[in-house]
């Protein structure tokens, strides 16, 4: 049962670790002398994380052991590791060129703890120290509840520290989300490259010219999708991105992906030269790409030609993106697209709401027009010099 996890990056975190450690040890039933020894071990592990590990985390938890409970402290960092752990525990001097004292304080932790496990390498260090509580395993839930209440009261007694902790937890959540998104994009890029390679191999092995042509066209479309993906990734990582070149790139790749020998689609992009921060520019480009894709898939069925117009304008504190086509438009009994529950339209609605905007559609004999509005205050809009 996890009791608490603390981020350890600076000296003030060591102070918070000491206070939390005292509360945990006291509610686990340790005598005062044992409580002091446990807190001393925590502080040593915490200082190692700050001084040698470049920051990390410490988790305090209860684990059953032969019907009783152990207080388990896990210290985790992504530092350079402890060279020759056994020698450090045996009292050897620090290796030449290494930070002074690296690993030496672990001897004290080893003497205090009832068990110590160390896994250290170039990717970081993980240390688990066990302290026997002599409390029954059946008491874990009650101890956890009391520790939680004590830690909450401790944080509330210092509103500034509580706010700082909440902000750091929020930043951690954002960092984790960004890492997951980066992993998704990385896998997407690899999968698109794999699909392109399989198509190329299949095309080379085919003896039928018509099959080779179909595979060639499909390969070009997948490459267009890959180019859009890479362009959006570069935009997301930039401090500021000019919008018109980004939209023209997305439009060109969309046109290549959907134009065929039987149907030619033309896309024009016009508007004011404006620039956005990377993430906002990516959101806008994704929405524009989704609207263009929808038009290419549905607006020109049965026709040899189709035309899309993407317009960017800025007025009355709103950035407006308009995507219109000269296709069939909406039938009278069709569901309004802005109320659709499809993944694409839900994404568009989410992005516009995120930036304080709106979605409007109009349809007639001249095709469908979709207007997206984005609020200046949320976007960080800048004119291009």
Buried (B, 14 or more C-beta within 10 A) or exposed (E): EEBBBBBBBEEEBBEBBBBBBBBBBBBBBBEEEBBBBBBBBBBBBBBBBBBBBEBBBBBBBBBEBEEBBBBBBBBBBEBBBBBEBEBBBEEEEBBEEBEEBBBBBBBEBBEBBEEBEBBBEEEBBBBBBBBBBEBEBEBBEEBBEBBBEBBEEBBEEEEEBBEBBEEBEEEEEEEEEEEEEEEEBEEBBEEBEEBBEEBEEBBEEBEEEEEBEBBEBBBBBBBBBBBBBBBBBEBBEBEBBBBBBBBBBBBBBBBBBBBEEEBBBEBEBEBBEBBBBBBBBBBBBBBBBBBBBBBBEBBBEEBEEBBBBBBBBBEEEBBBBBBBBBBBBBEEEEEEBBEBEEEBBEBBBEBBEBBBBBBEBEBEEEBBBBBBBBBBEBBBBEEEE
